[in-house]
Amino acid sequence: MANTETALKDAMTSIEGATGVALVDYTSGMALGTLGGGKDFNLEVAAAGNTDVVRAKLRTMEHLGLKDEIEDILITLGTQYHMIRLLRARGGNGLFLYLVLDSGRANLAMARHQLKKIEADLEV
Protein backbone atom coordinates (compact mmCIF):
# COMPACT_ATOMS: atom_id res chain seq x y z
CA MET A 1 0.00 0.00 0.00
CA ALA A 2 1.25 3.46 -0.92
CA ASN A 3 0.81 6.68 1.00
CA THR A 4 -0.26 9.94 -0.65
CA GLU A 5 3.26 11.20 -1.37
CA THR A 6 4.35 7.90 -2.91
CA ALA A 7 1.19 7.65 -5.02
CA LEU A 8 1.62 11.19 -6.39
CA LYS A 9 5.29 10.55 -7.23
CA ASP A 10 4.33 7.28 -8.91
CA ALA A 11 1.75 9.08 -11.06
CA MET A 12 4.24 11.72 -12.17
CA THR A 13 6.98 9.22 -13.02
CA SER A 14 5.01 6.30 -14.43
CA ILE A 15 2.37 8.07 -16.51
CA GLU A 16 3.70 9.42 -19.79
CA GLY A 17 2.83 13.08 -20.30
CA ALA A 18 1.84 13.77 -16.68
CA THR A 19 2.39 17.42 -15.76
CA GLY A 20 0.53 17.53 -12.44
CA VAL A 21 -1.35 15.35 -10.00
CA ALA A 22 -3.34 15.95 -6.83
CA LEU A 23 -5.29 14.04 -4.22
CA VAL A 24 -8.44 16.05 -3.52
CA ASP A 25 -11.23 15.97 -0.95
CA TYR A 26 -14.36 16.88 -2.92
CA THR A 27 -16.41 17.52 0.21
CA SER A 28 -14.17 20.44 1.18
CA GLY A 29 -12.47 21.26 -2.14
CA MET A 30 -9.04 21.02 -0.54
CA ALA A 31 -6.04 19.32 -2.12
CA LEU A 32 -4.53 16.89 0.38
CA GLY A 33 -1.38 16.65 -1.71
CA THR A 34 -0.08 17.98 -5.03
CA LEU A 35 2.90 17.39 -7.27
CA GLY A 36 3.77 19.19 -10.49
CA GLY A 37 1.83 22.04 -11.97
CA GLY A 38 3.82 25.26 -11.95
CA LYS A 39 3.52 29.02 -12.17
CA ASP A 40 1.25 28.74 -15.22
CA PHE A 41 -0.96 26.02 -13.74
CA ASN A 42 -2.00 26.20 -10.08
CA LEU A 43 -2.98 22.69 -9.02
CA GLU A 44 -4.62 23.94 -5.82
CA VAL A 45 -7.01 26.15 -7.79
CA ALA A 46 -7.67 23.43 -10.38
CA ALA A 47 -8.32 20.85 -7.65
CA ALA A 48 -10.81 23.12 -5.91
CA GLY A 49 -12.57 23.90 -9.18
CA ASN A 50 -12.86 20.26 -10.14
CA THR A 51 -14.69 19.48 -6.93
CA ASP A 52 -17.61 21.33 -8.53
CA VAL A 53 -17.39 18.99 -11.54
CA VAL A 54 -17.54 15.92 -9.32
CA ARG A 55 -20.36 17.29 -7.18
CA ALA A 56 -22.38 18.27 -10.27
CA LYS A 57 -22.04 14.81 -11.79
CA LEU A 58 -22.98 13.08 -8.54
CA ARG A 59 -26.01 15.36 -8.18
CA THR A 60 -27.08 14.67 -11.77
CA MET A 61 -26.76 10.92 -11.26
CA GLU A 62 -28.92 11.23 -8.14
CA HIS A 63 -31.60 13.21 -10.01
CA LEU A 64 -31.60 10.60 -12.76
CA GLY A 65 -31.89 7.78 -10.27
CA LEU A 66 -28.68 6.16 -11.50
CA LYS A 67 -27.47 3.56 -9.02
CA ASP A 68 -23.90 3.45 -10.29
CA GLU A 69 -20.49 4.80 -9.38
CA ILE A 70 -18.24 7.23 -11.22
CA GLU A 71 -14.92 5.67 -12.19
CA ASP A 72 -13.37 8.48 -14.21
CA ILE A 73 -14.25 11.88 -15.56
CA LEU A 74 -12.21 13.01 -18.56
CA ILE A 75 -11.96 16.59 -19.75
CA THR A 76 -10.15 17.20 -23.02
CA LEU A 77 -8.69 20.61 -23.81
CA GLY A 78 -6.67 21.70 -26.82
CA THR A 79 -3.30 20.85 -25.27
CA GLN A 80 -4.21 19.00 -22.08
CA TYR A 81 -6.24 16.11 -20.74
CA HIS A 82 -7.64 16.35 -17.23
CA MET A 83 -8.55 13.05 -15.61
CA ILE A 84 -10.51 12.72 -12.38
CA ARG A 85 -10.53 9.29 -10.72
CA LEU A 86 -12.77 8.82 -7.69
CA LEU A 87 -11.25 6.64 -4.98
CA ARG A 88 -13.09 3.47 -4.15
CA ALA A 89 -10.49 1.98 -1.85
CA ARG A 90 -11.04 1.66 1.87
CA GLY A 91 -10.97 5.12 3.45
CA GLY A 92 -11.18 6.90 0.09
CA ASN A 93 -14.78 8.06 0.33
CA GLY A 94 -15.03 11.70 -0.76
CA LEU A 95 -11.61 11.75 -2.43
CA PHE A 96 -10.38 11.78 -6.01
CA LEU A 97 -7.11 11.73 -7.87
CA TYR A 98 -6.76 14.57 -10.35
CA LEU A 99 -4.25 14.10 -13.16
CA VAL A 100 -3.18 16.68 -15.76
CA LEU A 101 -1.61 15.35 -18.95
CA ASP A 102 0.11 16.95 -21.93
CA SER A 103 -2.12 15.76 -24.78
CA GLY A 104 0.81 15.64 -27.21
CA ARG A 105 2.72 13.12 -25.09
CA ALA A 106 0.01 11.18 -23.28
CA ASN A 107 -1.69 7.90 -24.07
CA LEU A 108 -5.14 8.12 -22.49
CA ALA A 109 -5.72 4.37 -22.27
CA MET A 110 -2.38 3.79 -20.56
CA ALA A 111 -2.84 6.80 -18.27
CA ARG A 112 -6.25 5.54 -17.19
CA HIS A 113 -4.89 2.05 -16.58
CA GLN A 114 -1.94 3.35 -14.54
CA LEU A 115 -4.07 5.78 -12.51
CA LYS A 116 -6.47 2.94 -11.70
CA LYS A 117 -3.52 0.88 -10.44
CA ILE A 118 -2.22 3.78 -8.34
CA GLU A 119 -5.69 4.34 -6.88
CA ALA A 120 -5.96 0.66 -5.93
CA ASP A 121 -2.60 0.77 -4.12
CA LEU A 122 -3.27 4.05 -2.31
CA GLU A 123 -3.78 3.85 1.44
CA VAL A 124 -5.51 6.96 2.79
N, C-alpha and C positions, 0 to 999 in steps of 0.2 A: 504494500500500500504506500502511496506517495502522499506527501504533505503538499500544501498549496504552492510553496516555493519551488519544489521539485517538479510538480505538474506544469507550472508555468514555464520553467526552463525547458522541460521536455517538449512542450508545444513549440517554443521558439526554435529549438534546434532540430527537431525531427519532422516538422511540417514545412515542406518547401514553399517559399514565398511568404511565410509568416512575418508580419511587421509589428504586431502587437497582440497581446493576450491579457485577459483579465478574468478574475473570478468575482462574480457580482451577486449581491443579495438583492433580488428584485422586490422584496417587501420594503426595503429602505432606500434602494437606489445607490447604495454605497459599494464601491469596489473594495473587496477584501484583500486583493493583491493584484498588481499589474506588472507587466514586463514589456518593454518595447515602447512603441509610440514615438514621441519626440516633440520638438517645439511646434511642428506643423500639425500634429495630431495628438490631442490631449485624451488619453485613454480614460481618465476619470470622468470627463464630461461625456464622452461617448458611452461609457458604461451606464452612467445615470440616465442618459437619454434612451438607451435601449431597454431600460426597465419599463418604459411606457409601451414599447413594442410588445414585450412579453405580456404585460398586464392586459393590453388591448386584445391580444389574441386569445388569452385565457377567458376574458369576459365574453368575447364573441362565441367561443366554443360553448360556454355556459348558456348563452342566449339561444343557441341553436340546439341545445340538448345533446351535444356530442359527448359521449362517454369514452373519451380517448385521451392520450397524453401527447404532448408536443415532444418530439425528439429534437428536431433542428428547425431553426428559422434562418433562411438565407436571403441576404440582401445583396444584389449585384449593382455596383456603380460602374462608371466608365473605366476606372483604373484599379478598383478595389473590390474584393468580396468581403462581406461581413457575415460571419457565421455565429449563431447563438445556439448553444447546446445546453438544454436544461438537464440538471443533475438528477439522476434517479437513485444513485447509490445511497446507502444508509447515511443519514445525517445531512443529505444534500437538498432537502426540501426547501424551496424558496431561493435556490441558487442556480446560476448558469455560468457557463464558460463562454466568453466572448472572444472571438478570434478575428483578427484583421489580416487579410491576405493581399498581396500584390497580384492582381489578376493576370499580369504578363508572365509570372513565374509559377503560379500555383496550379495544382491539379485538384479540382474540387472533390472528386471521388476519393482520392488518397487523403486529402485534408480531413474530410468527414470521417473516414475510417480511422485515422490516427487520433482525431479528437475524441471519438467514441471510446477508443482504447484508453486514452488518458483519463477520461471521465470515469471509466470503470475502475481504474487503479487509484483514483483520488480518495483519500481519507480526510473528511472534513471534521 
